[in-house]
Amino acid sequence: MTHLIEEQSKQHHFSKFELDFIEHFNQFGMSVFEVAVRRGLWKKERRMGEAFCLIHSELSKAFEALRKENPPNSKLPDLSEVEVSLADVIIRIMDIASKKGFRVGEALIRKHHIDKTTTKTERHFEL
């Protein structure tokens, strides 16, 4: 895995920080995937539509928490419901990416490079 990331670095001019991020993202993603397998979430092959709907449900929980003034999470009371729901979105993305071999860590870095050089008028939306 590290060799592949080093090759990508030469091609895309990643900094050491970015390379480390990609490697750690991938390693953490594998850990997330292993936990999902151990919990039985991949006993049968999941369709991608179902997996994306699970991500959407976590985003919906975050939105609903905002409507309820973002209370503390019941399992992690020092964190808000929005924080934990957004973490669940990332966990589900990492799980899918690890299962399917999607290079989401690399895509994050490369997309950020594009975003840094895109002018405001080129954006698709306003925050």
C-alpha positions as YAML, in Angstrom:
chain: A
units: angstrom
residues:
- id: 1
  name: MET
  ca: [0.00, 0.00, 0.00]
- id: 2
  name: THR
  ca: [2.76, 2.47, 0.94]
- id: 3
  name: HIS
  ca: [4.57, 1.80, -2.37]
- id: 4
  name: LEU
  ca: [1.40, 2.61, -4.32]
- id: 5
  name: ILE
  ca: [0.94, 5.85, -2.38]
- id: 6
  name: GLU
  ca: [4.56, 6.83, -3.08]
- id: 7
  name: GLU
  ca: [3.98, 6.25, -6.82]
- id: 8
  name: GLN
  ca: [0.85, 8.42, -6.66]
- id: 9
  name: SER
  ca: [2.90, 11.11, -4.91]
- id: 10
  name: LYS
  ca: [5.28, 11.33, -7.85]
- id: 11
  name: GLN
  ca: [2.39, 11.58, -10.28]
- id: 12
  name: HIS
  ca: [0.32, 14.12, -8.29]
- id: 13
  name: HIS
  ca: [2.98, 15.97, -6.26]
- id: 14
  name: PHE
  ca: [1.58, 15.20, -2.81]
- id: 15
  name: SER
  ca: [3.29, 16.71, 0.23]
- id: 16
  name: LYS
  ca: [4.50, 14.47, 3.05]
- id: 17
  name: PHE
  ca: [1.50, 15.56, 5.12]
- id: 18
  name: GLU
  ca: [-0.86, 14.59, 2.29]
- id: 19
  name: LEU
  ca: [0.85, 11.23, 1.81]
- id: 20
  name: ASP
  ca: [0.61, 10.54, 5.53]
- id: 21
  name: PHE
  ca: [-3.06, 11.55, 5.51]
- id: 22
  name: ILE
  ca: [-3.82, 9.17, 2.64]
- id: 23
  name: GLU
  ca: [-1.97, 6.31, 4.30]
- id: 24
  name: HIS
  ca: [-3.63, 6.88, 7.69]
- id: 25
  name: PHE
  ca: [-7.05, 7.35, 6.09]
- id: 26
  name: ASN
  ca: [-6.62, 4.01, 4.29]
- id: 27
  name: GLN
  ca: [-5.38, 2.25, 7.44]
- id: 28
  name: PHE
  ca: [-8.22, 3.62, 9.54]
- id: 29
  name: GLY
  ca: [-10.67, 2.71, 6.77]
- id: 30
  name: MET
  ca: [-9.46, -0.90, 6.89]
- id: 31
  name: SER
  ca: [-9.99, -0.91, 10.66]
- id: 32
  name: VAL
  ca: [-13.52, 0.45, 10.16]
- id: 33
  name: PHE
  ca: [-14.19, -2.24, 7.54]
- id: 34
  name: GLU
  ca: [-12.85, -5.00, 9.81]
- id: 35
  name: VAL
  ca: [-15.18, -3.87, 12.60]
- id: 36
  name: ALA
  ca: [-18.12, -3.86, 10.17]
- id: 37
  name: VAL
  ca: [-17.26, -7.40, 9.06]
- id: 38
  name: ARG
  ca: [-16.92, -8.55, 12.68]
- id: 39
  name: ARG
  ca: [-20.32, -7.02, 13.48]
- id: 40
  name: GLY
  ca: [-21.85, -8.95, 10.57]
- id: 41
  name: LEU
  ca: [-22.59, -5.96, 8.35]
- id: 42
  name: TRP
  ca: [-21.05, -7.66, 5.31]
- id: 43
  name: LYS
  ca: [-22.47, -11.20, 5.80]
- id: 44
  name: LYS
  ca: [-24.16, -10.76, 2.46]
- id: 45
  name: GLU
  ca: [-23.00, -8.46, -0.29]
- id: 46
  name: ARG
  ca: [-24.63, -5.07, 0.12]
- id: 47
  name: ARG
  ca: [-25.85, -3.20, -2.94]
- id: 48
  name: MET
  ca: [-24.28, 0.23, -3.40]
- id: 49
  name: GLY
  ca: [-27.69, 1.91, -3.39]
- id: 50
  name: GLU
  ca: [-28.36, 0.48, 0.06]
- id: 51
  name: ALA
  ca: [-24.94, 1.60, 1.29]
- id: 52
  name: PHE
  ca: [-25.53, 5.14, 0.00]
- id: 53
  name: CYS
  ca: [-28.96, 5.21, 1.66]
- id: 54
  name: LEU
  ca: [-27.28, 4.36, 4.98]
- id: 55
  name: ILE
  ca: [-24.97, 7.35, 4.51]
- id: 56
  name: HIS
  ca: [-27.96, 9.51, 3.71]
- id: 57
  name: SER
  ca: [-29.75, 8.32, 6.86]
- id: 58
  name: GLU
  ca: [-26.80, 9.50, 8.96]
- id: 59
  name: LEU
  ca: [-26.94, 12.91, 7.26]
- id: 60
  name: SER
  ca: [-30.67, 13.01, 7.97]
- id: 61
  name: LYS
  ca: [-29.98, 12.29, 11.65]
- id: 62
  name: ALA
  ca: [-27.52, 15.19, 11.71]
- id: 63
  name: PHE
  ca: [-30.08, 17.49, 10.12]
- id: 64
  name: GLU
  ca: [-32.78, 16.38, 12.56]
- id: 65
  name: ALA
  ca: [-30.40, 17.02, 15.47]
- id: 66
  name: LEU
  ca: [-29.92, 20.59, 14.25]
- id: 67
  name: ARG
  ca: [-33.68, 21.05, 14.21]
- id: 68
  name: LYS
  ca: [-33.69, 19.91, 17.86]
- id: 69
  name: GLU
  ca: [-30.94, 22.37, 18.84]
- id: 70
  name: ASN
  ca: [-28.18, 19.75, 18.54]
- id: 71
  name: PRO
  ca: [-28.40, 17.89, 21.86]
- id: 72
  name: PRO
  ca: [-25.56, 15.82, 23.31]
- id: 73
  name: ASN
  ca: [-25.21, 12.33, 21.87]
- id: 74
  name: SER
  ca: [-26.60, 9.63, 24.17]
- id: 75
  name: LYS
  ca: [-23.52, 7.35, 23.89]
- id: 76
  name: LEU
  ca: [-20.90, 10.14, 23.77]
- id: 77
  name: PRO
  ca: [-22.45, 12.96, 25.81]
- id: 78
  name: ASP
  ca: [-19.39, 15.20, 25.50]
- id: 79
  name: LEU
  ca: [-20.09, 15.34, 21.74]
- id: 80
  name: SER
  ca: [-23.16, 16.71, 20.03]
- id: 81
  name: GLU
  ca: [-25.56, 14.59, 18.03]
- id: 82
  name: VAL
  ca: [-24.46, 16.38, 14.84]
- id: 83
  name: GLU
  ca: [-20.78, 15.61, 15.52]
- id: 84
  name: VAL
  ca: [-21.48, 11.91, 16.06]
- id: 85
  name: SER
  ca: [-23.82, 11.65, 13.07]
- id: 86
  name: LEU
  ca: [-21.23, 13.28, 10.82]
- id: 87
  name: ALA
  ca: [-18.63, 10.85, 12.19]
- id: 88
  name: ASP
  ca: [-21.01, 8.02, 11.28]
- id: 89
  name: VAL
  ca: [-21.20, 9.40, 7.72]
- id: 90
  name: ILE
  ca: [-17.41, 9.26, 7.47]
- id: 91
  name: ILE
  ca: [-17.29, 5.79, 9.02]
- id: 92
  name: ARG
  ca: [-19.82, 4.48, 6.49]
- id: 93
  name: ILE
  ca: [-17.86, 6.09, 3.63]
- id: 94
  name: MET
  ca: [-14.61, 4.56, 4.90]
- id: 95
  name: ASP
  ca: [-16.28, 1.16, 5.22]
- id: 96
  name: ILE
  ca: [-17.55, 1.24, 1.63]
- id: 97
  name: ALA
  ca: [-14.27, 2.63, 0.31]
- id: 98
  name: SER
  ca: [-12.28, -0.13, 1.99]
- id: 99
  name: LYS
  ca: [-14.65, -2.85, 0.82]
- id: 100
  name: LYS
  ca: [-14.71, -1.63, -2.78]
- id: 101
  name: GLY
  ca: [-11.14, -0.34, -3.04]
- id: 102
  name: PHE
  ca: [-12.22, 3.25, -3.63]
- id: 103
  name: ARG
  ca: [-9.36, 5.74, -3.16]
- id: 104
  name: VAL
  ca: [-11.34, 8.25, -1.10]
- id: 105
  name: GLY
  ca: [-8.33, 9.50, 0.90]
- id: 106
  name: GLU
  ca: [-6.50, 10.34, -2.31]
- id: 107
  name: ALA
  ca: [-9.66, 11.81, -3.83]
- id: 108
  name: LEU
  ca: [-10.05, 14.11, -0.80]
- id: 109
  name: ILE
  ca: [-6.56, 15.51, -1.24]
- id: 110
  name: ARG
  ca: [-6.83, 15.89, -5.00]
- id: 111
  name: LYS
  ca: [-10.30, 17.47, -4.79]
- id: 112
  name: HIS
  ca: [-9.01, 19.89, -2.14]
- id: 113
  name: HIS
  ca: [-6.21, 20.91, -4.53]
- id: 114
  name: ILE
  ca: [-8.85, 21.71, -7.16]
- id: 115
  name: ASP
  ca: [-11.01, 23.59, -4.65]
- id: 116
  name: LYS
  ca: [-8.04, 25.71, -3.56]
- id: 117
  name: THR
  ca: [-7.55, 26.94, -7.12]
- id: 118
  name: THR
  ca: [-11.23, 27.37, -8.05]
- id: 119
  name: THR
  ca: [-12.62, 30.87, -7.93]
- id: 120
  name: LYS
  ca: [-15.88, 31.58, -6.15]
- id: 121
  name: THR
  ca: [-17.73, 32.17, -9.44]
- id: 122
  name: GLU
  ca: [-16.80, 28.67, -10.61]
- id: 123
  name: ARG
  ca: [-18.47, 26.96, -7.66]
- id: 124
  name: HIS
  ca: [-21.73, 25.10, -8.04]
- id: 125
  name: PHE
  ca: [-23.22, 26.41, -4.82]
- id: 126
  name: GLU
  ca: [-22.88, 29.04, -2.15]
- id: 127
  name: LEU
  ca: [-22.46, 28.21, 1.52]
...
